[in-house]
Structure formats: C-alpha cells, structure tokens
Amino acid sequence: MREYVQAQLDRLKAKEVIEIPEIESLLLQTYKLLDSEEEPDYNLCLAIICHIADADPRDVMVRQLLYDCVIKSRVFLYNNLLKERIKNFDPHVSVQDNIAESFYTSSKTKTILTRPQKIAFDLYQHHKRLVLSAPTSFGKTRIVREIIAQNNYKNIALILPTVSLLSEQFQELRSNIKGYVISKSSKVDIRENKKYILILTPERMNVFMEEHPDFHINFFVMDEIYKADYKLEDGRFRVFADILYRLAKTDADFYLIGPYINFSEKFRKRFDVEFKLFNLEIVQKDYYRGPGTYNVNNSTIRIISSDKFKSLLRIISSESIDGKFLIYRCTKQLVEETARKLVETWPVSAHNIELASYLSEIVSPDWDLVSCIKRGVAFHHGAMPRFIQELVVDEFNEPSGGVNYLFCTTSLTEGVNTSAKNVILYDKKIAGAPLKGLDKKNIEGRAGRFMKHFIGRVFHLEDIDETNDDNMVELEYFDNDNPAAETLIQIDNSDLTNNNLLKKEAIRKKLLELDIPYDIIKANKFVSIEGQTRLIQLLRQDNGAMINDHSFSGGMPSADISKRIFSTIYENLFTDNDRGRDFKNGGKNVLLGLTNIYLFKDLTFSQILNLEITKSQRNNVNTRIRYTFNLISKYFEFIWPRYLKAYEKLYNFVAISKGFPTINLDVVIAKLEYGTIKDHEIILKDAGLPNEIIRKISRHFDGCKTFEDIQSKKITAAQQISSSTNNIERKILNRYI
C-alpha cells in the first residue's frame, strides 16, 4: 500500500493528469495508511492531502474523501484552509468528527492542536523537561501558550534570540494569556504577589538575573536552541549556553525548541531531559534541485547554471508560479546587489508610499531599499535595524502588499514567519563557506506557511550537495574536550571532567600567584582571562600612572579620557572577531573617533551616515549605510558596553588597592547601549523602539520606571502620542509596546 501511495504522489508532483476515480482510490488508500504508527507513513499521507488540496478539487466525492483524510490525520486546520480556498466546501461532518476535533481542542485556550503537537504537548506534561526538534510550520511555539495555560507557573521566562521573535511572542501572549505581568524589558518592578512572564534575549536575561538574583523562575523556554552550539563560534553561543546552564541547574521546568536538530546527550542525561524529534512537514515542499528542466504547475521552467540571474527571472516571471518569493544570497552585499539588478529590469508597481518616504527620511533617499520597494522588491540582512527588518517583512507578508520579492541572507531563518510560498536558493554557500545542512534546511523551511499554503516550492539554482551534516547541538561545557578557559570558570566543579577540573584549578592557581581575585575575573563573563590579567598588570604599573591617566569624577569623562579608556579596552580586551575587517588594520582610530562622536553628540542615523569620517570609510551610500548600521548595533550598543562594564570592575579593583578614587561608567555605558541615560527612554529602547521614534515620544513617558508604567502611559497618553507620530511610527510603537 505504501508503495502505491508513494507512486501516486510522484505522479501528483510531476503534474500528471490523474482521473477522478484514481484520486478517489488514492484517498481511500491514504485513509487506510493513516492507521500506521510510522512517521514516514504519516508524512506521506500529509503529502497526499496537501497535494490534492492544493489543486482545489471540484469533485464532491474527492472533497469528502479529502475531508475524511484530514480528520483522520488530526491536522484539523487543513479544513479551515480548504474552506477559505474552495467555494461551497461543505463535506458531511459526523458526530465522531466533532468528538475527534474536541479531543485536540484546548479547554482553556480553545487552540486546536495537530496530532504531532498533541504528542509533543503530552510528552512535555509527562516529563516537564523537553527538547523538541521539529521543522518550520510545525507550530512549536504554539505549544508554549498551551503549556502556560495548563500549568500553574508563577514566574516564566521566554528566551529568544532576536527582537523580532520577542515581539511576536509578546503579542501572542498578551492577547491570549491573562493574569501575568508580561514584559519585554529587563526593567521590571518585581513584587511577590504578582506573576511574571519575561520575554527577553539571552543578553537581557543575563542582566535581569544579575539584578534579581533571588527571582525564582518556574518554567523557561529557549527558542532556536541551536544558538547554544559551541561549533557556531559566533560570539553569542556562550551567552545562550550560560543562561541554559544556570536555569537548568535550578528546579525549573523547561521546553527547548529548534528545527532539524539533535541535542547534547550529556546535557540530557545530566538534567534528565526528554528529547523528541519530528521529521514530518505540515506544509509540504516541492523541490527543484539545480540545473534542469522542470514542470511547475504545467509550465516548463529551465534552470541553467551558466546564468543564475536569467534562471531567477524565468522562475519569478512565470505566471503559473503563484505566491511570493524569498531569494537567498550568501552575503549582505550580494543580497543588495541582486535586488538592485532585478529592480533595473522591473517596472514601478503599486507600493507603500508611506514606507518608502519614511525610510528616505530616517536613512537616506539614495538607499537602494527605497527604490526597490517602489518596484515590489526588498532586501533583508543582519546589518539592518530590527525595526526596519520587521517593516520589510510586514510589507512582504501583506496579501495585497507591494513587496513580492524579498532577497535575504540567513537573517530570515531564525524563526521569522513570512508568507513566502516560494524559496529560491541562489547560492549554496553561507558567507564564503559551503552551506551546512542545518542552514540549508532552515532556508528551505521558509517555503510555505501553515494556514496559508498546503505546499511550498524550493528552487536551487546550483547543484546542491546532499550533505549529511551532524546537526547535533553540542554545549561547550559538556561536549568539548578542550573548552575555553572563560567557559570553564563559569561551570560548577561537579559538572567538569577530571581533566577540565585540573585546567580550572590551574587558572585559579595562576590568578592567585598574580594576586588577582578569581571572582573578579569570573564576574566578567566570557571576557578574555588573558586580556583581563594583562589589563590589571598594566594598571598596576608605575605606581598606578595609568589609573591616574584614566581617572575622572562625575558621570562623564572628558573626550580625551574616554578615548584613552576605549584605546586601552581595544588593545587588551578586544578579540580578533571584535575588531573585524573594518577596524583590524589601522581602523582603530576611526572606531575610537566615531565612538566619541556618538557618545558626546546627539546625532541621528542620517547625521552619522553623512559625517566626513564615515564618508572617508565608504564612498558608496549603500555600503556606507551597511557600515553605519553595523557600527551602531555591533560596537556602540553591544561590544563597547560589554567591555566597559568589565573595565570598570578591573579598574576599580586596582584603584582601591592603590588608594585612588574609583570611577563609574554607567552614564557612558547607557549612552552607548541605549543612546540615553533617562530611565523611561532606556525601557523604550529595551523594548525595541528605535532612537528616532523615542526622541519624538519621550516626553509622553517621562517618569516611567518600569515596562508596566510604559504600557499604562501608552493608553492614557494615546492621543498625544498619536499626534507626535506618523502611521509607520505608530505601527512600530504598537508592535513593541
């Protein structure tokens, strides 16, 4: 039976003409195969359902059999999509059908779970510590809402890698979960008689835990958990892994989720964690793998390796290929260049005039994104502020929106939902390296969205290597035989192997010999131990001459002293990755100069973009925009604050030992990280609002001390806030607060 069903599926994918009796027979066999407990059989049945449903069948018997298969598959929401797509879709509904659906419907949230979601939810309820690996469109985060509703947790943390995901979960929970203070900011007024849901990035979660060491979390979620894998070597994995370790060491329940992964066996054993892997696709995919001739919706499409852009034009110009297109390119520069190349051949179309005008105003009228949007094209990559990324995705997701072609890097694979029915992999690389299996699957997984499509299409413009990469998420403190010293000192002795325990003790002994307190070095999480040690020794030299040279009183150092502090940090604490290509060779003075300008002058993005020093680094306006975005997000808001906090601890330790006054860098850190020192503006920035909007609305939130205050003031001052902002800004404000 399975062989028959598979053969018929191949015919459906090949767009062969299949007569009505054959389709009826296929659906009957599919109905029987749904009795199988094997996941490949179940996925095959879903593929049949999706491919027949995608053809919008007209025959009444086919519709009834299709409906019956949907009911038996327990993916009930397929029928909702059928009702939307097919006029007069009115199958016979039995009492048993209603009973079956009610069994999968939450009594509290009224959420209708799919069969796989119900399996995952029941597994969580039994074990209370679960790692779930499942493809895109599975609905992994939907289960979060159900877990919260069905369990009496007092304090909950959702730890997500991006502000985009924070916003999505914030809106979801605010609409469906009552009785909690729900905050996207680490600035929360904690009271014993209240219940909390914190929705934070790992970095913000770390800040919260440091400020509230006695706050007890009963349940936490970490999405895109593969970000904790030490093999990523991306500078953030240690923060993800550290938060996971510290929370897992408590008695908290947890739910870790990610696509297409396996998970550290040592972690699972140490913390008694259940692991569940699903390989099925709720939204099915049709693949067109590399150069060749393909039948797509009864049209012939030829992909040629010698001219990928020509192949791209053939695909997106075909009237038979419906839906929107997500086009992957391997670098930010290529994303923009290919979008621009398409625009040069594409006519002006209906577009969001307000959005184009807004981006012209806050960034530059010469930015390629503005001219792209006017032709229904856009791009998305990591060197863009999150709020602009989300405006672009919103425009792409609008059914009647003007953007139909979105070029992107892997910036869109981290759980961001789009309405793309078609995904085109223009490259088989990521940056300069071959595309790994996990990245490839994540990109492919963006094709099709549950409740919008039955089938997504994936086009590869190059021959694709069917890699069998090890998708095991490994944690440095358990799975690496030679973990970094900075990781070792954060791990309890009981969780280290004998060999790593000896290494940790050697670090402690070396610091003792240098008369450096172990706890000071440990407190500066994941800052180079060697760099910290070198900095302390420099500060001790010449009877504290450097201390005297860097000393200041009050909230702000002078421009000269701040530059000396930044230079010292750069030389001693920066890694090669921190310096990057832009500031590694001779670029140090440019970085220090731009940092001081940002610190002492209240400039808009557009003003920074057009500084002579910025222009000297990048002549082309588009490359200069990328450069400036990266400068602000990577250096001003992240790297400098992190190292300034470490520098302050080390400086004050030596200063006290030598009888010098201490310094306080809180103002410098706040002005770099948030662009302000005002409490309410920091909370607004923490929530995701850009400085350009904060400047306009700040006065309305004066005096707010917590995220709750901000939310209350947004309601009471709604009219004044509305009069201070335009439609685009109000949209951003409503998303984040």
Steps between C-alpha positions, in 0.01 A plus 500: 500500500778742588670438165176574316440824691860612443475429128181705476663785692783501245238534226334788684833679537575445132165663417376197311132493412333267750135412450242548773457125576877470548502794742211345692687170518815680616312680778346171615846341519631811678219471754605141573871589517422757769455203735877454489702606805810564285594865448607454133156355425330788679708756312417325170130529581539871578674541165204341319252718690696818425556430131137413432375790712735740321323417170168632642302186403151551360364147520267459798616147582866602484426788736325268745781244493755779537310634801488153654876460456557838663288398799690173536836678466399720795629813323153653525603847390558369148120505470492867599733580212289286263191700598684823423618380162206298368156647458219280630739268679233324702596140585291279722612547862423212734462501877821297519681773305393762753602277790841444344557873451385580853758252637774710336348834604625664818228556757682812620644669191268345238814430298459209258818295511623277222572135573878563519448806721279296734768231522761765582275673756413172674868408508581832666222457755644162593870595524492879554849528347488461122714576196282506189651488153249559223491671160375847419118530504471222758365753749765453770433835664122445497561228758654763732163668541340167582765409757453834678121468498500143633761542774491724804839665460569819692804633318582421138784600268493481121856539372516576129792597275352803322284802571273386215418177682458689827238722339316207343477310830414816693201568276394133509509469879358845571194407292448152644646472850352688794611547859868571430718806477648449154822692438743528209737709710736395779382812688212343692350590837510164681238440766429183690124505439530513119568244228745577221577401145835641388565499125868582458810436293774297677699819554206677663420188701855506635454863608170416669649205689789713622263772622252252654707205632216381724232496228388139459403385151261203495494440124713621213501466123798541268422527129754440220698299756766410243636849575663347810718269285869578559584402141331821382791710630289812449567690822149442641491125555661528844230737625225263377672197652571678829137602552391146417748351749411737783125451463524124448690482830187625678182297546330680210307309235608580146417464132785539250409522133674516164474366146685203348729435799611235742609601847792437732461158662719606793275797573189284474643241737630757749165681527262209433363644177271330248576548129245472219582528130239551227602488135154548352390806302161652580551725198637279226785601271557446128870512415667601173862413559747682279540538122241316294155526346199476731123491471361749749122535494494375142759754387852412397776675696864461401774570754849549354823513699675737260263790573330482838345845469333398175365190677370720780316718248345194337366374831356826633360602160304179451127566536446139608715541813277676747593644837777717634874434467774488759842502333807394699844643429811425701617853597344835585671666204371240253150527646494871423676469164262234369194693620633808324568300183142372500364850554689621192283266289177535700229763453374731771199336667247580768690546824480635854575868442505573875763233562721617215477860623570399860816307406613790283464734796665297777773332292557652156297567182789342310474165684434219254228359726287807424523457122450123539176536695360717222532199270366233734847383603676514840802363682566381854828429679668527840652845438157663520321614816242251620212744466582556132535124445155453647346779294637327190365160609161655581483647152596165351241316709213728402281299257446809290834658593728637233806292591496162325874426478712504814876442478662387824792336677440249781364796699153371410553141615490561876132435559374801304167416337441617145230439240748369241363211301821479297859491622788536255850405613714708266819376672615186677737690726468701820750787500801325344438149632279217370141514619458253787209261516331681789521838326374350174202338671422820688493697177295236319264489798388856422314375191129496581325600818244299694143630457607687187640228275478124463823487301813710485746491211878492533720584201877443504682695230819297554562129530441437867714266705284269705703545816453279800636750748497415866219718629578415862484808721803471725569706810853613564500414870383139446596400147828678422810319622688827506258777603615859523635612835228767510236225489671272753496757778120538469426129551457329836777256587250216524419541129860487376707201396818436698710642217297821479493527877880498500501776236261708710715457808808602299320825404412563863858433609644733234267782608595442862869530410423834330299616802187531286167396660342211311149639553580830324616317188201264514256792538604632157327218319680373189742791486850372420676392822833575338380848401361572847823386663709713265281804566532464880878474471509814283288691751738395780812623320691817586319543829165535325599754234240360258233520769577866549496550123153342469347648812197730493228614734129543439292319243698562182872500424644760267530413132876446542463269799219302338720448196781370722257259669370375165857458371600298807195276463564454128864398556437264791145360496398498133526169315587471131130441432414821688736702285364347182608601154397863537712588802779241506775664296535870565131548562530532878518881494195518274302283743612706800420826321154388393429364848586832662283690251208266576560535874524878519267613220133410474497411130236327291588204280489722194744745660745223592470363148604832353792581730823558311674228701225253401518606136877446509439133577238430234439706186192312379188599693367142526824353635524800735148429629596137574822622664313748721227254602769248595698764689201595715356152567826308542736751659302778666211292631670167570882469504594827672242470784607142567868590532441828682323306778799266525749788486324683783523196731868446422591869526324546834659184644848638432407858593374394843812293563719805426288759678363674189137610457272262308313585180144438386439434131121455523428818305747412223360147475138620489570764236667243276265208559176699501588844365365656823531502879130559572328201662184514289696535176717201595185291550361615165827406328513170693155421362627542143413859403759687291654824627331698222155416641608527864610859441149585376301335778734520799319786675179298518670227706700721735507351850435139395721259694387159370362340186159486674513879544580538130204283400262695727622837375459385139128460571446820699705716263382330181370817336815704569724214382296464183537868421878473542545210257413393147327179390823302460627608842170411665519156340847449646386631839202263513722205411750556778287635785 
